Amino acid sequence: MSERTVRDLAEKMKDIDFAMLSTHGPGGTIGSRPMSNNRDVDYDGDSWFFTTDDTQMVADIASDPKVGLSFQGKAGMLGLRPFFIAIEGQAELIRDKASFEAHWTKDLDRWFKQGADTPGLVLIKVHATSAHYWDGEEEGEVLIDRSAFVGGP
């Protein structure tokens, strides 16, 4: 088993745009859906996703904020080893326009025609608590220490 840090994982994750976001749904179900972090991938233990208030995902998070994220990096081409990472964390539902604007990218205009003014817009912030990874040879777990970053938690 190898010993990697969050910064090591961040380097591996920098080009991964899509994740599967899993929530706990009604009656013990697990719901998973693909979400884009819109190239906001300067990973420090937090992931950011936009959606709207009328989704089952938002209802699930409001009921139980424990979530999972699954990422898969590029593999196979030019001898690259596969890279998989599963993150456990706590989701926070943010409805603050200043936060929307801080994480907004032009690519989001395709999905949200009124931009940061889209009615019912919600920003999901996932605070990672741990990350499990495997790269085809090495595997491990990283507990996320928020104090490792400038500004702390």
C-alpha positions as CSV (number, residue, x, y, z in Angstrom):
1,M,0.0,0.0,0.0
2,S,1.4,3.4,-0.9
3,E,1.2,6.6,1.1
4,R,-0.2,9.5,-0.9
5,T,-1.3,12.9,0.2
6,V,-4.3,15.0,-0.9
7,R,-1.9,17.1,-3.0
8,D,-0.7,13.9,-4.8
9,L,-4.4,13.0,-5.5
10,A,-5.0,16.6,-6.7
11,E,-2.3,16.2,-9.3
12,K,-3.9,13.0,-10.6
13,M,-7.4,14.6,-10.5
14,K,-6.6,17.8,-12.3
15,D,-7.8,16.6,-15.7
16,I,-10.9,14.7,-14.5
17,D,-14.1,16.7,-15.1
18,F,-16.8,14.2,-14.4
19,A,-17.7,12.3,-11.2
20,M,-20.5,10.0,-10.2
21,L,-22.3,11.7,-7.2
22,S,-24.0,9.1,-5.0
23,T,-26.6,10.0,-2.4
24,H,-28.8,8.1,0.1
25,G,-32.4,8.2,-1.2
26,P,-35.8,7.3,0.1
27,G,-36.2,3.9,1.7
28,G,-32.5,3.2,1.8
29,T,-31.9,3.5,-1.9
30,I,-28.7,4.8,-3.4
31,G,-28.9,7.2,-6.2
32,S,-25.9,8.0,-8.5
33,R,-25.7,10.5,-11.3
34,P,-22.9,11.9,-13.4
35,M,-21.9,15.4,-12.5
36,S,-19.4,17.8,-14.0
37,N,-17.3,19.9,-11.8
38,N,-16.9,22.3,-14.8
39,R,-13.1,22.1,-14.7
40,D,-13.2,23.5,-11.2
41,V,-10.7,20.8,-10.4
42,D,-8.0,22.5,-8.4
43,Y,-8.7,19.8,-5.7
44,D,-8.2,20.7,-2.1
45,G,-10.7,18.3,-0.6
46,D,-13.8,20.1,-1.9
47,S,-15.7,19.4,-5.0
48,W,-18.3,21.8,-6.5
49,F,-21.4,21.0,-8.7
50,F,-24.3,23.0,-10.0
51,T,-27.9,21.7,-10.2
52,T,-31.4,22.9,-9.5
53,D,-33.5,22.7,-6.4
54,D,-36.2,20.5,-8.0
55,T,-33.9,17.4,-8.3
56,Q,-34.1,14.2,-6.2
57,M,-30.4,14.7,-5.6
58,V,-31.0,17.9,-3.7
59,A,-33.9,16.3,-1.7
60,D,-31.5,13.4,-0.9
61,I,-28.8,15.7,0.4
62,A,-31.2,17.7,2.4
63,S,-32.3,14.5,4.1
64,D,-28.8,13.0,4.5
65,P,-25.7,15.0,3.6
66,K,-23.4,11.9,3.5
67,V,-22.4,11.4,-0.2
68,G,-19.9,9.6,-2.3
69,L,-18.0,10.7,-5.4
70,S,-16.4,8.3,-7.9
71,F,-13.8,9.5,-10.4
72,Q,-12.0,7.7,-13.2
73,G,-8.9,9.1,-14.9
74,K,-7.5,8.4,-18.3
75,A,-5.9,5.1,-18.9
76,G,-4.5,2.8,-21.6
77,M,-3.3,5.5,-23.9
78,L,0.5,5.9,-24.1
79,G,1.0,3.3,-21.3
80,L,-1.0,5.3,-18.7
81,R,-2.1,3.2,-15.7
82,P,-5.8,3.5,-14.8
83,F,-6.7,5.8,-11.9
84,F,-9.8,5.4,-9.8
85,I,-10.7,7.4,-6.7
86,A,-13.7,7.1,-4.4
87,I,-14.4,10.0,-2.1
88,E,-16.6,10.0,1.0
89,G,-17.8,13.4,2.3
90,Q,-20.5,15.7,3.5
91,A,-22.5,17.7,1.0
92,E,-23.6,21.3,1.6
93,L,-26.4,22.9,-0.4
94,I,-25.5,26.5,-1.2
95,R,-28.0,29.0,-2.5
96,D,-25.8,32.2,-2.4
97,K,-25.4,34.1,-5.6
98,A,-21.9,35.3,-4.7
99,S,-20.8,31.6,-4.4
100,F,-22.5,30.8,-7.7
101,E,-20.5,33.6,-9.4
102,A,-17.2,32.4,-7.7
103,H,-17.6,29.0,-9.3
104,W,-19.3,29.8,-12.5
105,T,-17.7,29.0,-15.8
106,K,-19.0,29.9,-19.3
107,D,-19.6,26.1,-20.1
108,L,-22.5,26.2,-17.5
109,D,-24.5,28.6,-19.7
110,R,-25.4,25.6,-21.8
111,W,-27.3,24.1,-18.9
112,F,-28.5,27.1,-17.0
113,K,-29.7,29.7,-19.6
114,Q,-30.1,32.5,-17.0
115,G,-26.6,32.0,-15.6
116,A,-26.2,32.6,-11.9
117,D,-29.7,34.1,-11.9
118,T,-31.3,30.8,-12.9
119,P,-34.3,30.3,-10.6
120,G,-33.8,27.4,-8.2
121,L,-30.1,27.2,-8.8
122,V,-28.1,25.3,-6.2
123,L,-24.4,24.8,-5.7
124,I,-23.4,21.5,-4.1
125,K,-20.1,21.6,-2.2
126,V,-18.8,18.2,-1.1
127,H,-16.3,18.4,1.7
128,A,-14.3,15.2,1.4
129,T,-13.5,13.3,4.6
130,S,-11.6,10.4,3.0
131,A,-10.4,9.3,-0.4
132,H,-9.7,5.7,-1.5
133,Y,-7.6,5.3,-4.7
134,W,-6.2,2.6,-7.0
135,D,-4.0,3.1,-10.0
136,G,-3.7,-0.4,-11.3
137,E,-0.8,-1.2,-8.9
138,E,-1.0,0.9,-5.8
139,E,-3.9,1.5,-3.6
140,G,-4.6,3.4,-0.5
141,E,-6.7,5.7,1.6
142,V,-6.1,9.4,2.4
143,L,-7.9,11.0,5.3
144,I,-8.6,14.6,4.4
145,D,-6.8,17.0,6.8
146,R,-8.3,20.4,6.1
147,S,-5.5,22.2,8.0
148,A,-3.1,21.1,5.3
149,F,-4.3,23.9,3.1
150,V,-3.7,27.6,3.3
151,G,-6.5,29.1,5.3
152,G,-7.3,25.8,7.1
153,P,-10.8,24.3,7.2
